Amino acid sequence: MVPLKIKNSVFKWGSRTYIIGILNITENSFSGDGFLKDIKGAIQYALLMEKNGADIIDVGGESTRPPGSAYGRGAKAISIEQELERVLPVISELASVLKIPISIDTYKAEVAERSIKEGALLINDVWGLKKDARIAFVAAKTGVPLILMHNQEGLVYSDVVEDVILSLKKSKEQAINKGVLPEKIIIDPGIGFSKTLEHNLKILAHLKRIREDLKLPLLLGTSRKSFIGEVLGGLPVHERLEGTAATLALGILQKVDIVRVHDVKEMTRVARMSDAILRHDA
């Protein structure tokens, strides 16, 4: 795959596993790590993640906690104005202090465009253009990379792996048709989004196939998620570190390119150890 250059960072797919650090500017994050109304704390945390090995900081202003899950009630949507009020001051400040790129986690074109003007250099769309296809135009116009995640309404699948591949192919084609360069697209199978425990486990067992079928860099986001707690006997969010580590190591074994995590220091170590074993003959 063609290397991707963002700011001063070059992502050479296949050379190692890259780390995205999660920065929630919310009050209701399922993981309990939101920095709503605490810009100073958010900046300090982002700098710590950079120091601990993050390659990208992903800033999100709206919780995407799904309904009907082990997290409890789903998060309520917020307005564009509320989302902008949360993320823009943080992105603006981070752009002046971070050496690594900033990603904006949003499915709203207006939020994506304003965030890029403040210094964001990637768009992470958790709806894969299904909620607001104009995000592809923003990515094409500004030239920033676009992460397309699988998501859908409801839990009905014919075959979850096949359906995720087909859906992501449609999102990929839609982005390209709107002017996004193929080498600037990253895909995410959307672990934990509109999927049961069995769906999540099946996708995790077929990550290599998803990557090979779509021929794009693959992002894996399992950090602290509900299905880990379910597998491990109902563990709460703060006790899912080892479970997250297992999913990452097995994902890296299947050639995952990027992992999106809360616990950057620990998961960077997992990635580096996994890379040392799997890529030492590369």
C-alpha positions, 0 to 999 in steps of 0.5 A, a space after each residue: 500500500 502507498 505510504 500516507 504522509 500527514 504533517 511530519 508523519 509518514 505512515 508506512 503500512 505494513 512496517 509497524 502498527 500505528 497508535 491512535 490515542 482517544 481524547 473524548 471531550 464529552 461528559 458521558 464517555 462509556 470509558 469515563 475519561 471525558 474532558 468536557 469543560 477541561 481544556 487544560 486537562 485535555 491538552 495535558 492528556 494529549 501530550 502525555 499520549 504523544 509522549 507514551 507513543 501515540 501517532 495520532 490524537 483522535 478528538 471527539 465531542 459527541 459520545 457514540 455509546 450505543 443503545 441497548 448495550 452493556 454500557 446502559 442507555 445510548 448516548 443522546 445526539 448533540 447539535 452541531 453548535 454544541 459539538 463545535 463548542 466542545 472540540 474547536 478550542 481543544 483542536 486549536 490549542 493542540 495544533 500548536 503544541 503537538 508534533 503528531 497529527 490530530 483527527 476529528 471524530 465526527 459524522 457531521 460535515 460542518 464539524 469536520 470542515 471547521 475542525 480542519 480549519 483549526 488544525 485537524 488533519 484527518 476525519 474519522 467518520 463513525 458512520 462511514 458516510 451513511 449519516 452525512 455523505 458531505 464529509 467525503 466532499 470535505 475530505 476531498 476539498 481539503 486533501 485530508 485522509 478519511 477513516 470510514 467505519 462500518 455502522 448500521 441501524 439494527 443488528 440484522 446481518 446475513 453474514 456479519 463479515 460479508 455484510 461489513 465488507 460489502 458496506 465498507 466497499 460501498 463507503 469506499 466507492 462513495 468516497 472515491 466518487 466524491 473525489 477522495 483519493 484511494 490512498 487517503 482512505 482507511 477502513 474500520 470494521 466498527 467493533 462494538 457498533 450495532 453488533 452482538 458479542 458473536 458478531 464482534 468475535 467473528 469479525 475479530 477472527 476475520 480481520 485479515 480477510 477484511 483487509 485483503 478484500 478491501 485493499 486498504 489500511 485497517 483500523 481496529 478499535 476494541 479498547 475497553 469495549 463491552 464485548 470484552 467485559 462480556 467475555 470475561 464475566 462482566 468485567 467493568 470498563 476499568 478492568 478490561 486492559 488485558 482483554 483489550 491487549 489480547 484483541 490488539 495482539 491477535 489483530 496485529 497477527 492479522 495485519 491490522 495497521 492502526 489501533 485506536 486505544 485509551 491506554 496508550 502506554 500499555 497498548 503501545 507496548 503490546 503493539 511493539 512486542 507484537 511487531 517485534 515477533 511478527 515483522 522481524 523477518 520482514 
